[in-house]
Structure formats: C-alpha cells, structure tokens
Amino acid sequence: MDEKDSTPKEPKPQEWEPCAECTGRDFEEDKNGFMTCKDCGLVQSTVTIDYGKDNRVFSDGSGMENERWGMPKTDLIHDGGLSTDISWQNRDAMGNPLGKGMASKIHRLRRQHQRTRIKDATERNLVVALAELQRLAGQMGLPQTIKESAARHYKNAVRMKLVRGRSIEGVVAASLYLSCRMADAPRTLDEVGHYSRTGRKEIGRTYRAIVKALKIKVPPAEPHGYVPRFCSSLNLPTMVQVRALRLVHENERANGMAGRGPTGIAAAAVYLAAMLKGHNRTQREVAVAAGVTEVTIRNRFKEMCADFGFNPANPQEDDLNE
C-alpha cells in the first residue's frame, strides 16, 4: 500500500454560504453559538438555536429571578388561564374613558371573545362552577391552595360524569369540603351549607359519591383541627386555645373519645378550657360556634371531666388545687 494513501484524512471544514451582506466567507462563532461574518458582523440565519437568556435584567432588579411573562397556569380558570381577557371597563391604557364608537366596538369584541373562549358544554359548565367556587371559598376565607385543590376535584368529577343529575352548587360545595379535609383544615357540613345555596344533606351525599368514584382516601377529621376556629369565633384568648388543644391531645392519647364526633369533642374541650382559664362561655354560645347541639356539648363535657377527674360543677377549683 502506498504511504500517501495510509495517512488519515483531515475532516473537511463545514462550508458556509457567502455572506448575504458582503459576500464574504470568513466566519467565527460567538459566545452564544451564532456564526457571524468577520467582515460585516451579520449573523447567519442557518443557526436557529438560541443559547441566550429568555429575559433581560433591569436596573430595578426585575429579571434577576428568571421571571416569565404572563400569569401562571391555574385550575381556577376553565382553560387554565392560557387565553386572553378583555376588561369590562371601557377605558384605554391611560385610564381615560373610551369614545362612544370605540366603546361599542369593544363591547362587540368582548361579546365575541366570550363566545370563542367556551367551545363546548363542558367548558360552559366549568365557567359557572369555578365562579361559584371562587365565591364560596371567598366567603369561607379559604386559602389559594384549597381553592385549586377543589377545582381539580371538580374537574375530575366532571370527567367521571358525576355532575349529571346533581346541582353544580352541590358538587362545588362537596369539592371544597373534600379539599378542606385533605388539607387538614376541616370545615363542618353545616358551615359549608351555610354559605352554599344547597343544604347539608345534599353536600354530604355528593361528597360521599365523589370520594367513592375518585377512590380518594380521606383521613379522618381530628378534633384539634376545629379548636382554633372555634376559639376565634368565641373571641377567646390564645391561652384558652392552647389549653383546649392540650385537652384534646390528652384525650386522643388515652383514646377515651373513640367513636365520638370530632366537632363535639373540640367544642367540649373549648368549653372546658374556657372555664379553667376564667373565660366562661355558655353552652349555647359554644354550640352556635361549633354547629352542634347543646346536648352533645354537655355529654362530651361530662365524659371529659370524668376522664380528667374534674368536678363538672366547678372544674376550675380542681384545676387550681393541682
């Protein structure tokens, strides 16, 4: 074999088309990976990958956290918030009112825009349901995480066709009740039904149907989850809340209230703690705040006093003697 043929051949350099601006052929790669002409600086259009940042950093600090433009996707809007929205205010960008002709044009655009955002009956159902969810959660003072969780539960219920034969308000209220249970921030059915347009029984039936169809394992409601809210409704100080939580935890440890309703246990603990700390509340006041009957509070109170060795007539005296 000839020695000339045995030498390895060097790879042929990539050939670029002449520069469209100056017809030069001398190119170099910049730090972002673009090929530019050395003679005129024109960036070659054959390179389509942009290795640069997606945003700029300004003097006020915006852009330092790699922000993106537009609102994040959310389950609280039927289309995830990906579509645009036309404000109902007939004002321009400077806040000035629109003229008569322009306001009429914007009104027609807004109406057509609402029609195009909703493509079928399912999205129309979600528009109504999510608006009701926002109203109900706002009146109950629920955080954003519970709202989004309830919206996901409702969308799953729509996908499983659980809305058929049931009212939208009932399914929304049941989804919120389920989200509160899952987030360890329980609300009673009476409280949800108070703000909803449906009753307690319908919310309970719909809740059980959703849990069964979606196969969700809901943790049991614990009494300590209700204590802070009951104390807040009764305007009790923090020391009463701390003592009530201590009473609940000691009863849970002793398992003395097995099989009892969590709201009744929490209400009795708050009633007993208020008496021990000198901030007495009547059984009627506690029953209204907890949404249970006075008989339930009285029975749980007697059982709790028996477990702790307190005198039901004057438990504060026994507590001071200790």
Secondary structure, DSSP 8 states (H G I E B T S, - for coil): --HHHHS------------TTT----EEE-TTS-EEETTT--B-TT-----S-SS---TTSTTTT---SS----TTSTTTT-S----SS-B-TTS-B--HHHHHHHHHHHHHHHHHH--SHHHHHHHHHHHHHHHHHHHHT--HHHHHHHHHHHHHHHHTT-STTS-HHHHHHHHHHHHHHHTT----HHHHHHHSSS-HHHHHHHHHHHHHHHT-------GGGTHHHHHHHTT--HHHHHHHHHHHHHHHHHTTTTTS-HHHHHHHHHHHHHHHTT----HHHHHHHHTS-HHHHHHHHHHHHHHHT--TT-HHHHHHH-
